[in-house]
Every structure is written in C-alpha cells, then in structure tokens.
Amino acid sequence: MNDTFKKIRDQIIEYNSENQTLFAMQPTVMRLMSVMYYYEKPMTLDDMKELLGMSKASMSNAVRELAEIGLVKKVWRKGERKDVYKVEEDNYESFIKYFSHHWSKRLTPKSTSMKKTIDELMELKDEEDIDKETLLLIEKDLDKLYAGLEYIDWLSRVVELFASHEIFDYVPIKEIKREYKKESIN
C-alpha cells in the first residue's frame, strides 16, 4: 500500500472513529469498527491486533460488544482455522442496530420499574388512614408516572420506526453527488 494513501486512510479511520462517538462507543470499539469498515475484509483477532496495536483481549472484548449489537458477525474464510469477523458496512443499518439495541435495552426496565411504583402508590392510596396531603401528592406523582409511561411508549414506537426501517418513509436517504476536481482525477 502506498505510504501517502496509508496516511490518508489512517486519517479517515480516525475521523470515522470520532464520528462513532455519536454512538457513545468505547474508543477501542470505535476504532476497530472503523478499521474493519475501511479495510473491507473479514479479519481475525490477530489481524485486528496487528492493525490497531492493541492486545488480543481488547480486540476480543470489542468484537464481543459489536457482535452483541449485530454490528459484527462471524464469517467463514476458506483455509482459516481462527474465527473471522466482518463488520456491518451499511452506515444506516449500523446506526439502526446500535440505536435500537441500546434504547430497547433501557426502555423495558424503566417501564417495569415505573409500573411497579404505580402499583405501590395505588396500594398506599387505598389505605384507610392516609391523610389528604399525602393523597394529593400521590395523585401528582401518579400523573407524572403515567406521563412518563406515555413518553416511554412514544420512545418505543420511535425505536420501532428505526428497527422496521419505516423511518426511511419519513426521512428518506438523500443521495449526495460526487464531485471531483479535474486535477485530483489523474
């Protein structure tokens, strides 16, 4: 590989890694995903270790995290005895998988805990010796908890818009035309 091209490629990988911060990924995971994306070939943990200069354990943890989300998958390579991994190459699909995975993981427990709190407040509200001031506070808190459940329901539907790809019906992909300077085509 040409040295100048390698230097430019390294810059691209660095910029792309920085863009992954939108995903709030660990730096090792971001860099690995970018390297796999730009090198466009399935890689073993040893390949990753060599390209990133990090430990095999770090690469293994990063691959595990990406695989859990669906951003990396094991593939078969003829003659290879080690596990080989390929990164999701579609930027939109990568975002959808990451977004859906992380939001879904957070919404269900939050909804469950809010419902539990509602049940506890409803039981407390039904007690005979509860004073009026506490009853008013319970009602206010129940209003807020139900508003919170409505918000979680709305967020769940937003996540489903992404997961089902319906989001593209509302926000279509806009193609950007490539433009080159004449002197850069040589």
C-alpha positions as CSV (number, residue, x, y, z in Angstrom):
1,M,0.0,0.0,0.0
2,N,1.3,3.4,-1.0
3,D,2.6,5.4,2.1
4,T,0.7,8.6,1.3
5,F,-2.5,6.6,0.8
6,K,-2.0,4.8,4.1
7,K,-1.5,8.1,5.9
8,I,-4.8,9.4,4.3
9,R,-6.6,6.2,5.2
10,D,-5.4,6.4,8.8
11,Q,-6.8,10.0,8.9
12,I,-10.1,8.8,7.5
13,I,-10.3,6.0,10.1
14,E,-9.5,8.5,12.8
15,Y,-12.3,10.8,11.6
16,N,-14.7,8.0,11.3
17,S,-13.8,6.8,14.8
18,E,-14.6,10.2,16.1
19,N,-18.0,10.1,14.3
20,Q,-18.8,6.9,16.2
21,T,-18.9,9.0,19.3
22,L,-22.4,9.7,18.2
23,F,-22.9,6.1,19.2
24,A,-21.2,6.6,22.6
25,M,-18.9,3.6,22.0
26,Q,-15.7,3.0,23.8
27,P,-12.7,4.3,21.8
28,T,-11.3,0.8,21.2
29,V,-14.6,-0.4,19.8
30,M,-15.0,2.8,17.6
31,R,-11.5,2.4,16.2
32,L,-12.0,-1.3,15.5
33,M,-15.2,-0.7,13.7
34,S,-13.7,2.0,11.5
35,V,-10.6,-0.1,10.7
36,M,-12.8,-3.1,9.7
37,Y,-15.0,-0.8,7.6
38,Y,-12.2,0.8,5.6
39,Y,-10.1,-2.3,5.2
40,E,-13.1,-4.0,3.7
41,K,-12.1,-7.6,4.5
42,P,-13.0,-10.1,7.2
43,M,-10.4,-10.2,10.0
44,T,-9.2,-12.4,12.7
45,L,-8.4,-11.2,16.2
46,D,-4.7,-11.4,15.2
47,D,-5.4,-9.1,12.1
48,M,-7.2,-6.6,14.3
49,K,-4.4,-6.7,17.0
50,E,-1.8,-6.1,14.3
51,L,-3.6,-3.2,12.7
52,L,-4.6,-1.4,15.9
53,G,-1.6,-2.3,18.0
54,M,-3.8,-3.4,20.9
55,S,-4.0,-6.6,22.9
56,K,-5.9,-9.6,21.6
57,A,-8.0,-9.5,24.8
58,S,-9.0,-5.9,23.9
59,M,-9.9,-6.9,20.4
60,S,-11.9,-9.9,21.7
61,N,-13.9,-7.7,24.1
62,A,-14.6,-5.1,21.3
63,V,-15.7,-7.8,18.9
64,R,-18.0,-9.3,21.5
65,E,-19.6,-5.9,22.1
66,L,-20.1,-5.3,18.4
67,A,-21.4,-8.8,17.8
68,E,-24.0,-8.4,20.6
69,I,-25.4,-5.3,18.9
70,G,-25.2,-7.0,15.4
71,L,-22.5,-4.7,14.0
72,V,-20.0,-7.6,13.5
73,K,-20.6,-11.2,12.6
74,K,-18.6,-14.3,12.2
75,V,-17.9,-15.4,8.7
76,W,-16.2,-18.3,7.1
77,R,-12.9,-17.9,5.2
78,K,-11.5,-20.9,3.3
79,G,-8.4,-22.4,4.9
80,E,-8.8,-20.2,8.1
81,R,-8.9,-22.1,11.4
82,K,-9.4,-19.0,13.5
83,D,-12.6,-17.1,13.9
84,V,-13.0,-14.4,11.2
85,Y,-15.3,-11.4,11.6
86,K,-16.9,-8.9,9.2
87,V,-18.3,-5.5,10.1
88,E,-21.7,-4.2,9.1
89,E,-20.9,-2.0,6.1
90,D,-24.1,-0.1,5.7
91,N,-23.9,3.1,7.8
92,Y,-27.7,3.4,8.1
93,E,-28.1,-0.2,9.3
94,S,-25.2,0.3,11.7
95,F,-27.0,3.2,13.3
96,I,-30.3,1.4,13.4
97,K,-28.8,-1.6,15.1
98,Y,-27.0,0.4,17.6
99,F,-29.8,2.8,18.3
100,S,-32.5,0.1,18.6
101,H,-30.3,-2.2,20.7
102,H,-29.4,0.5,23.3
103,W,-32.8,2.2,23.5
104,S,-34.7,-1.1,23.8
105,K,-32.3,-2.2,26.5
106,R,-33.1,0.9,28.6
107,L,-36.8,1.3,28.0
108,T,-38.2,-2.0,29.2
109,P,-36.6,-1.9,32.7
110,K,-37.6,1.7,33.1
111,S,-41.2,0.9,32.1
112,T,-41.3,-2.0,34.5
113,S,-40.0,0.0,37.5
114,M,-42.5,2.8,36.8
115,K,-45.4,0.3,36.7
116,K,-44.2,-1.2,40.0
117,T,-44.1,2.3,41.6
118,I,-47.6,3.0,40.3
119,D,-48.9,-0.2,41.9
120,E,-47.2,0.7,45.2
121,L,-48.7,4.2,45.1
122,M,-52.2,2.8,44.3
123,E,-52.0,0.4,47.3
124,L,-50.9,3.3,49.5
125,K,-53.7,5.4,48.2
126,D,-56.3,2.8,49.2
127,E,-55.1,2.7,52.8
128,E,-57.8,4.0,55.2
129,D,-55.6,6.1,57.4
130,I,-53.9,8.1,54.6
131,D,-54.1,11.9,55.1
132,K,-55.4,14.3,52.4
133,E,-52.0,16.0,51.8
134,T,-50.4,12.6,51.1
135,L,-53.3,11.7,48.8
136,L,-52.8,14.9,46.8
137,L,-49.0,14.2,46.5
138,I,-49.8,10.6,45.4
139,E,-52.1,11.9,42.7
140,K,-49.5,14.3,41.4
141,D,-46.9,11.6,41.4
142,L,-49.2,9.2,39.6
143,D,-49.9,11.9,36.9
144,K,-46.1,12.2,36.4
145,L,-45.6,8.5,36.3
146,Y,-48.4,8.0,33.7
147,A,-46.9,10.8,31.7
148,G,-43.6,9.0,31.9
149,L,-45.2,5.8,30.7
150,E,-46.7,7.7,27.7
151,Y,-43.2,9.0,26.9
152,I,-41.7,5.6,27.1
153,D,-44.4,4.2,24.8
154,W,-43.7,7.0,22.4
155,L,-39.9,6.3,22.5
156,S,-40.6,2.6,22.0
157,R,-42.6,3.5,18.8
158,V,-39.7,5.7,17.6
159,V,-37.3,2.8,18.2
160,E,-39.7,0.5,16.2
161,L,-39.7,3.1,13.3
162,F,-36.0,2.6,13.1
163,A,-36.0,-1.2,13.7
164,S,-38.7,-1.7,11.0
165,H,-36.9,0.7,8.6
166,E,-40.2,2.7,8.4
167,I,-38.1,5.8,9.4
168,F,-37.0,5.9,5.7
169,D,-40.6,6.6,4.7
170,Y,-40.5,9.8,6.8
171,V,-36.8,10.7,6.4
172,P,-35.6,9.3,3.1
173,I,-31.9,8.9,2.3
174,K,-30.7,11.8,0.2
175,E,-28.0,10.9,-2.2
176,I,-25.1,13.3,-2.4
177,K,-23.5,13.5,-5.8
178,R,-19.8,13.0,-6.1
179,E,-17.8,16.0,-7.3
180,Y,-14.2,15.9,-8.3
181,K,-11.7,18.5,-9.1
182,K,-10.1,17.8,-12.5
183,E,-6.6,17.8,-11.2
184,S,-7.4,15.1,-8.5
185,I,-8.6,12.5,-11.1
186,N,-5.1,12.0,-12.7
